[in-house]
Amino acid sequence: MISAFKIWDQDIKPIAHNSIADQIKEVKNLLDQNLITESEFSAKKKQLLGL
């Protein structure tokens, strides 16, 4: 099973003018819809923040 996180990460490339905050909000929306796990959200958030 491919998680929504992997699909989002691979298939949907952030638009250049989207701020990091906007991208985090998009990932948070996936978490709120139970499409990704808390650990997937945390990992993507760290990636977006460059941590």
GROMACS elastic network, one bead per residue, 0.5 to 0.9 nm:
[ bonds ]
;  ai    aj funct       b0    kb
    2     5     6  0.81448   500
    2     6     6  0.64911   500
    2     7     6  0.70584   500
    3     6     6  0.53995   500
    3     7     6  0.65503   500
    3     8     6  0.86793   500
    3    35     6  0.74602   500
    3    36     6  0.67739   500
    4     7     6  0.50115   500
    4     8     6  0.59349   500
    4     9     6  0.83691   500
    4    30     6  0.79179   500
    4    35     6  0.56884   500
    4    36     6  0.59838   500
    5     8     6  0.50388   500
    5     9     6  0.59066   500
    5    10     6  0.84749   500
    5    27     6  0.82270   500
    5    30     6  0.79794   500
    5    35     6  0.74117   500
    5    36     6  0.56509   500
    5    37     6  0.83781   500
    5    40     6  0.67170   500
    5    41     6  0.80663   500
    5    44     6  0.84951   500
    6    10     6  0.60014   500
    6    11     6  0.81944   500
    7    10     6  0.52980   500
    7    11     6  0.55805   500
    7    12     6  0.74541   500
    8    11     6  0.55405   500
    8    12     6  0.52257   500
    8    13     6  0.78878   500
    8    27     6  0.86660   500
    9    12     6  0.62155   500
    9    13     6  0.71820   500
    9    44     6  0.84482   500
   10    13     6  0.71724   500
   12    15     6  0.88737   500
   13    16     6  0.88578   500
   14    17     6  0.83107   500
   14    18     6  0.67229   500
   14    23     6  0.71785   500
   15    18     6  0.55183   500
   15    19     6  0.88543   500
   16    19     6  0.79521   500
   18    21     6  0.79807   500
   18    22     6  0.58766   500
   18    23     6  0.65504   500
   19    22     6  0.50932   500
   19    23     6  0.63571   500
   19    24     6  0.86627   500
   20    23     6  0.50440   500
   20    24     6  0.61465   500
   20    25     6  0.85624   500
   20    48     6  0.64028   500
   20    49     6  0.72443   500
   21    24     6  0.50796   500
   21    25     6  0.61710   500
   21    26     6  0.86927   500
   21    48     6  0.88718   500
   22    25     6  0.50045   500
   22    26     6  0.62905   500
   22    27     6  0.87876   500
   23    26     6  0.50459   500
   23    27     6  0.63951   500
   23    28     6  0.85947   500
   23    45     6  0.86309   500
   23    48     6  0.77438   500
   24    27     6  0.50844   500
   24    28     6  0.60183   500
   24    29     6  0.85123   500
   24    41     6  0.86000   500
   24    44     6  0.79959   500
   24    45     6  0.60921   500
   24    48     6  0.73929   500
   24    49     6  0.89814   500
   25    29     6  0.60876   500
   25    30     6  0.87353   500
   26    29     6  0.50796   500
   26    30     6  0.66061   500
   26    31     6  0.88919   500
   27    30     6  0.50905   500
   27    31     6  0.64229   500
   27    32     6  0.87235   500
   27    36     6  0.84115   500
   27    41     6  0.64237   500
   27    44     6  0.75681   500
   27    45     6  0.78030   500
   28    32     6  0.60809   500
   28    33     6  0.85686   500
   28    36     6  0.89685   500
   28    41     6  0.68048   500
   28    45     6  0.88822   500
   29    33     6  0.62194   500
   29    34     6  0.86412   500
   29    35     6  0.87029   500
   30    33     6  0.51487   500
   30    34     6  0.63308   500
   30    35     6  0.52004   500
   30    36     6  0.59438   500
   30    37     6  0.87689   500
   30    41     6  0.82933   500
   31    35     6  0.57674   500
   31    36     6  0.50740   500
   31    37     6  0.62470   500
   31    38     6  0.67597   500
   31    40     6  0.84924   500
   31    41     6  0.65608   500
   32    35     6  0.75803   500
   32    36     6  0.83600   500
   33    36     6  0.78773   500
   34    37     6  0.68277   500
   34    38     6  0.89951   500
   36    39     6  0.81956   500
   36    40     6  0.60748   500
   36    41     6  0.67517   500
   37    40     6  0.51284   500
   37    41     6  0.62538   500
   37    42     6  0.86347   500
   38    41     6  0.50284   500
   38    42     6  0.61336   500
   38    43     6  0.86038   500
   39    42     6  0.50276   500
   39    43     6  0.60999   500
   39    44     6  0.85971   500
   40    43     6  0.51295   500
   40    44     6  0.61753   500
   40    45     6  0.84938   500
   41    44     6  0.52661   500
   41    45     6  0.60211   500
   41    46     6  0.85738   500
   42    45     6  0.50785   500
   42    46     6  0.61328   500
   42    47     6  0.85710   500
   43    46     6  0.52097   500
   43    47     6  0.62172   500
   43    48     6  0.87120   500
   44    48     6  0.61311   500
   44    49     6  0.85472   500
   45    48     6  0.51203   500
   45    49     6  0.61408   500
   45    50     6  0.84833   500
   45    51     6  0.85732   500
   46    49     6  0.50657   500
   46    50     6  0.59696   500
   46    51     6  0.50069   500
   47    50     6  0.50275   500
   47    51     6  0.60903   500
   48    51     6  0.77655   500
